[in-house]
Amino acid sequence: MPADDTQQDSTDSVTPYSVSGDLDYERLLAQFGADELTDDQRRRFPDHPLVRRGSFYAGRDVDAFLDSEEQSVVTGIGPSGPMHLGHAMVFYFAKRLQDAFGARVYVPVSDDEKYWFKDQTAAETSEYLESNLRDLLAVGFDPELTRIVVDTEDADVIYPLATAFGRDITNATLEAVYGTPENLGQGFYPAVQTAHLLLPQLVHGEHETLVPIAVDQDPHVRVSRDVAAKARYPATKPGALLMRFLPSLGGPGKMSSSEGVAIRLTDDAETVRRKVREHAYTGGRASVEEHREHGGDPDVDVPFQYLAAFFEPDDRELARVERDYRNGDLLSGELKELAADRIAEFLGEHQRRRNALGDVRAELAAYRLTDAERERARDAVGFQRA
């Protein structure tokens, strides 16, 4: 196991900006310094298919979070396109933690990141931001326990924190965890992400925080833990809950809003069915006759993977679908239709809440940091105002 949270093997091919090669999730545990979730830990989380069925498979300081009487969850988004199913799963899981534990949820929205890492105009970022905010609000977080922080709009908090943390992130750490940055913005961004992850503690005092995150985003957590360990600031190391990638419709690999075909949270039922029918990779056979004789492979079948991860809540029904598919009693086309129906049902509920919202900015007001919260965060890192 690494000596500290930021040490990384030179052969690592998983960063927040690049994932390549065949992923060995077990190797990543040793490489990133995380532990596989135990059966006891899974039972202690509120019942949810992402935990129960192993999509969330590893973490750090999970017991400390589960044991704590005060908890915060941090999970964010960068507005590089419309939100898709992969985003929705994590946000709805965070809401489940909020409902079950009374946990605060902090949602950083990294609109500044897009200037440094993507060829994306300010107008495009602004359009995606408004759409993403509407989807976040539609999840139904408790405004009393939720703060949505937009980097460029909340720079009076984020910039002083990132400035303080920037001094504690060395060039050696930056290159070991992320590789060589292509510009100064990329080099500064880990300090911004550390501000995101430590913000709940700087506002509310030291307590246990958990970051449910896809495994490629884990470097941000490791750097923030390294900063917190220096004990300059009133914050304990954030815990992490690491998630396997949800495959794209086309097959293995993470789902992206900017690459390939993804199911967006605004897609209507017919669009969902068309995307699944035309683009979903299946584990079926070349012909109906061969499939009936030999059965399909749910382990590589994307519609089945979507059902297993999130969209079929009943374990017995999922087991029936898996059995029938392996036996050849359920055809690939039938499995596609089943998955499309479940996804469309979920999106229909989400879209009803989304469409019922009024003006996004008016709705967002209840989720913004208060003046007192902003002041406490700045004070915690020594940026008091005169």
C-alpha positions in Angstrom: 0.0 0.0 0.0 1.3 3.5 -0.7 3.1 5.3 2.1 0.8 8.3 1.6 -2.4 9.1 -0.3 -0.7 10.8 -3.2 1.9 8.2 -4.1 1.1 6.6 -7.5 2.6 3.8 -9.6 4.3 5.0 -12.8 2.3 2.6 -14.9 -1.1 4.0 -13.7 -3.4 4.8 -16.6 -6.3 6.3 -14.6 -6.5 10.0 -14.0 -9.5 12.4 -14.0 -8.7 13.3 -17.6 -7.5 10.0 -19.2 -8.5 6.4 -18.7 -6.7 3.9 -20.9 -6.0 0.1 -21.1 -7.8 -2.7 -19.4 -8.7 -1.7 -15.9 -7.8 -4.0 -13.1 -10.0 -2.7 -10.2 -8.2 -4.9 -7.7 -4.8 -3.5 -8.7 -6.1 0.0 -8.3 -6.9 -0.7 -4.7 -3.3 -1.3 -3.9 -2.1 1.5 -6.2 -4.4 4.1 -4.8 -4.3 3.0 -1.2 -8.0 2.0 -0.8 -9.7 -1.0 0.8 -12.4 -3.2 -0.6 -15.8 -2.7 1.0 -16.6 -5.4 3.5 -20.0 -7.1 3.8 -20.5 -5.4 7.2 -19.9 -2.0 5.6 -22.3 -2.7 2.8 -25.0 -3.6 5.4 -24.4 -0.4 7.3 -25.1 1.8 4.3 -28.7 2.5 3.5 -30.0 -0.2 1.2 -29.1 0.8 -2.4 -28.3 -1.3 -5.5 -25.0 0.7 -6.2 -23.7 -0.6 -2.8 -25.5 -3.9 -2.5 -24.4 -5.1 -6.0 -20.9 -3.8 -5.9 -20.8 -0.8 -8.2 -19.3 1.0 -5.2 -16.6 -1.5 -4.4 -13.9 0.2 -2.3 -13.2 3.2 -0.1 -11.1 5.0 2.5 -12.2 5.8 6.1 -15.6 4.4 5.4 -16.1 3.1 9.0 -15.3 6.5 10.3 -18.0 8.0 8.2 -20.5 5.4 9.1 -19.7 5.7 12.8 -20.0 9.5 12.9 -23.0 11.4 14.2 -22.2 14.4 11.9 -21.6 13.7 8.2 -21.2 15.5 4.9 -21.2 14.1 1.4 -19.4 15.8 -1.5 -20.0 15.0 -5.1 -19.9 17.4 -8.0 -20.0 17.9 -11.7 -18.2 19.9 -14.4 -20.6 21.4 -17.0 -19.1 19.9 -20.2 -22.4 18.7 -21.6 -25.9 17.6 -20.6 -26.1 15.4 -17.6 -26.4 11.6 -18.3 -27.3 8.5 -16.4 -23.8 8.1 -14.9 -24.2 11.5 -13.2 -27.7 10.7 -12.1 -26.8 7.5 -10.3 -24.2 9.2 -8.0 -26.4 12.2 -7.2 -29.4 10.1 -6.4 -27.2 7.9 -4.2 -26.0 11.1 -2.4 -29.7 12.0 -1.8 -30.2 8.5 -0.4 -27.4 9.1 2.1 -29.0 12.5 3.0 -32.4 11.0 3.5 -31.1 8.1 5.6 -28.4 9.8 7.7 -29.4 13.4 7.7 -26.0 14.1 6.0 -25.2 17.4 4.4 -24.6 17.3 0.7 -22.2 19.7 -1.0 -22.2 19.8 -4.8 -19.3 21.8 -6.4 -19.9 22.7 -10.0 -16.6 23.2 -11.7 -17.3 25.6 -14.6 -13.8 27.0 -14.4 -12.3 23.6 -15.1 -13.6 23.6 -18.6 -11.5 26.6 -19.6 -8.4 24.7 -18.7 -9.1 21.2 -19.9 -11.6 21.4 -22.8 -11.9 23.3 -26.0 -15.2 24.8 -24.9 -16.5 28.4 -25.2 -17.8 30.4 -22.3 -21.2 30.5 -23.9 -21.3 26.7 -24.2 -20.2 26.3 -20.6 -22.9 28.8 -19.5 -25.6 26.9 -21.4 -24.5 23.5 -19.9 -24.3 25.1 -16.4 -27.9 26.2 -16.5 -29.1 22.7 -17.7 -27.0 20.9 -15.2 -28.3 23.1 -12.3 -31.9 22.3 -13.3 -31.1 18.6 -13.2 -29.4 18.9 -9.8 -32.4 20.7 -8.4 -34.7 18.0 -9.8 -33.0 15.3 -7.7 -34.8 16.7 -4.7 -32.1 17.5 -2.2 -33.1 19.1 1.1 -32.1 22.8 0.7 -31.5 23.1 4.4 -28.8 20.4 4.2 -27.5 21.1 0.7 -25.1 23.6 -0.8 -24.5 23.9 -4.5 -21.3 25.9 -5.2 -20.4 27.2 -8.6 -16.7 28.0 -8.9 -16.9 31.2 -10.9 -19.9 32.5 -9.1 -18.6 31.6 -5.6 -15.0 32.7 -6.2 -15.2 34.8 -3.0 -15.0 31.5 -1.2 -13.3 29.1 -3.6 -10.4 31.3 -4.6 -9.2 32.2 -1.1 -9.4 28.5 -0.1 -7.6 27.3 -3.3 -4.9 30.0 -2.7 -4.3 28.7 0.8 -4.2 25.1 -0.3 -2.0 25.8 -3.4 0.9 26.3 -1.1 0.6 22.8 0.3 0.4 21.0 -3.1 4.0 20.5 -4.4 5.0 20.1 -8.0 6.2 16.6 -7.1 2.7 15.7 -5.8 1.0 17.3 -8.8 3.1 15.3 -11.3 2.9 12.1 -9.4 -0.9 12.1 -9.2 -1.9 13.9 -12.4 1.1 14.0 -14.7 2.6 17.1 -16.2 -0.1 19.9 -16.6 -0.5 21.5 -20.1 -1.1 25.0 -18.7 -1.1 26.9 -15.5 -4.8 26.5 -15.0 -4.4 22.7 -15.0 -1.6 23.0 -12.4 -3.8 25.2 -10.1 -7.0 23.1 -10.4 -6.0 20.5 -7.8 -6.0 23.3 -5.2 -9.6 24.2 -6.4 -10.7 20.6 -6.0 -9.2 20.5 -2.6 -11.2 23.6 -1.7 -14.3 21.7 -2.9 -13.6 18.6 -0.7 -12.6 20.4 2.5 -15.3 23.1 2.2 -18.0 21.4 4.4 -15.5 21.1 7.3 -14.3 24.7 6.9 -17.9 25.8 7.1 -19.2 23.5 9.8 -16.1 22.4 11.7 -14.2 19.1 11.7 -16.4 16.1 11.0 -16.4 13.1 8.7 -17.0 13.6 5.0 -17.4 11.1 2.2 -16.8 11.5 -1.5 -18.7 9.0 -3.6 -16.8 9.1 -6.8 -15.9 7.2 -10.0 -12.4 5.7 -9.6 -10.9 8.0 -12.2 -11.7 11.0 -10.0 -10.0 9.6 -7.0 -6.7 11.6 -7.5 -8.6 14.7 -6.3 -9.5 12.9 -3.1 -5.9 11.7 -2.5 -4.5 15.2 -2.9 -7.2 16.7 -0.5 -6.3 14.1 2.1 -2.6 15.0 1.8 -3.4 18.7 2.4 -5.7 17.9 5.3 -3.0 15.7 6.9 -0.6 18.7 7.1 -2.9 20.0 9.9 -2.7 23.6 8.9 -6.5 23.8 8.6 -9.4 22.5 10.8 -10.2 19.5 8.6 -9.8 15.7 8.8 -9.0 13.6 5.8 -12.1 13.2 3.5 -13.2 9.6 3.1 -13.8 8.1 -0.3 -16.3 5.6 -1.8 -15.0 4.4 -5.1 -17.3 3.4 -8.0 -16.6 1.1 -10.9 -17.3 2.7 -14.3 -20.8 2.5 -15.8 -20.1 1.3 -19.3 -21.1 3.4 -22.3 -23.9 2.0 -24.5 -21.2 0.8 -26.9 -19.5 -1.4 -24.5 -16.7 -1.4 -21.8 -15.5 2.0 -20.7 -17.0 4.9 -18.7 -20.0 6.8 -19.8 -19.3 10.3 -21.1 -21.5 13.2 -21.9 -19.1 14.3 -24.7 -18.0 11.0 -26.2 -20.1 8.4 -27.9 -23.8 7.9 -27.3 -25.0 8.5 -23.8 -28.6 8.6 -22.4 -29.2 12.1 -21.2 -31.5 13.0 -18.4 -33.6 15.0 -20.8 -34.1 12.2 -23.3 -37.8 11.2 -23.8 -38.9 7.6 -23.6 -38.8 7.1 -27.4 -35.3 8.5 -27.6 -34.1 6.2 -24.8 -35.6 3.2 -26.6 -34.0 4.2 -29.9 -30.6 4.6 -28.3 -30.7 1.3 -26.5 -32.0 -0.6 -29.5 -29.5 0.9 -31.9 -26.4 1.3 -29.8 -26.4 -0.9 -26.7 -23.7 -3.6 -26.8 -25.2 -7.0 -26.0 -24.0 -10.4 -24.8 -26.3 -12.2 -27.2 -25.5 -14.6 -29.9 -25.4 -14.0 -33.7 -28.8 -15.7 -34.3 -32.0 -16.4 -32.4 -31.4 -20.1 -32.8 -27.8 -19.9 -31.5 -29.0 -17.7 -28.6 -31.8 -20.2 -27.7 -29.2 -23.0 -27.7 -26.3 -21.4 -25.9 -27.8 -18.4 -24.1 -26.4 -14.9 -23.7 -23.6 -13.4 -21.5 -25.0 -10.9 -19.0 -21.5 -10.1 -17.8 -20.8 -8.1 -20.9 -24.3 -7.1 -21.8 -24.8 -3.4 -21.3 -28.6 -3.3 -20.9 -28.2 -5.9 -18.1 -25.4 -3.9 -16.5 -27.6 -0.9 -16.4 -30.4 -2.9 -14.8 -28.0 -4.4 -12.3 -26.3 -1.1 -11.3 -29.4 1.0 -10.7 -32.6 0.4 -12.7 -33.9 -2.9 -11.4 -34.4 -2.5 -7.6 -35.7 -6.1 -7.0 -32.9 -8.6 -6.5 -35.2 -11.5 -7.3 -36.4 -10.0 -10.5 -32.8 -9.2 -11.6 -31.8 -12.8 -10.8 -34.7 -14.1 -12.9 -33.6 -11.9 -15.8 -30.0 -13.1 -15.5 -31.1 -16.7 -15.4 -33.4 -16.4 -18.4 -30.8 -14.6 -20.4 -28.1 -17.2 -19.7 -30.5 -20.0 -20.5 -31.5 -18.4 -23.8 -35.1 -18.0 -22.8 -34.7 -14.2 -22.9 -33.5 -12.7 -26.2 -31.1 -9.7 -26.5 -33.9 -7.6 -28.0 -36.2 -8.4 -25.2 -33.6 -7.5 -22.6 -33.0 -4.2 -24.4 -36.7 -3.4 -24.2 -36.8 -4.2 -20.5 -33.8 -2.0 -19.7 -35.2 0.8 -21.9 -38.5 0.7 -20.1 -36.9 0.8 -16.6 -34.7 3.7 -17.7 -37.5 5.6 -19.3 -39.6 5.2 -16.2 -36.8 6.6 -14.0 -36.3 9.5 -16.4 -40.0 10.3 -16.6 -40.1 10.9 -12.8 -36.9 13.0 -13.0 -38.2 15.1 -15.8 -41.6 15.7 -14.1 -39.7 17.2 -11.2 -37.4 19.1 -13.6 -40.2 20.6 -15.6 -42.0 21.6 -12.4 -39.2 23.9 -11.4 -39.5 27.6 -11.9 -36.6 29.9 -12.8 -33.4 28.1 -12.1 -31.7 31.0 -10.4 -34.6 31.7 -8.1 -34.8 28.0 -7.2 -31.0 27.9 -6.6 -31.1 30.7 -4.0 -32.1 28.3 -1.2 -29.0 26.1 -1.9 -26.3 28.8 -2.0 -23.8 29.4 0.8 -25.0 32.0 3.3 -22.8 35.1 4.0 -22.0 33.6 7.5 -20.9 30.3 5.9 -18.7 32.1 3.4 -17.1 34.0 6.2 -16.5 31.0 8.3 -14.8 29.2 5.4 -12.5 32.1 4.7 -11.7 32.5 8.4 -10.7 28.9 8.6 -7.8 29.3 6.2 -6.8 32.8 7.5 -8.5 35.0 4.9 -10.4 37.3 7.2 -11.8 40.4 5.7 -11.0 43.7 7.3 
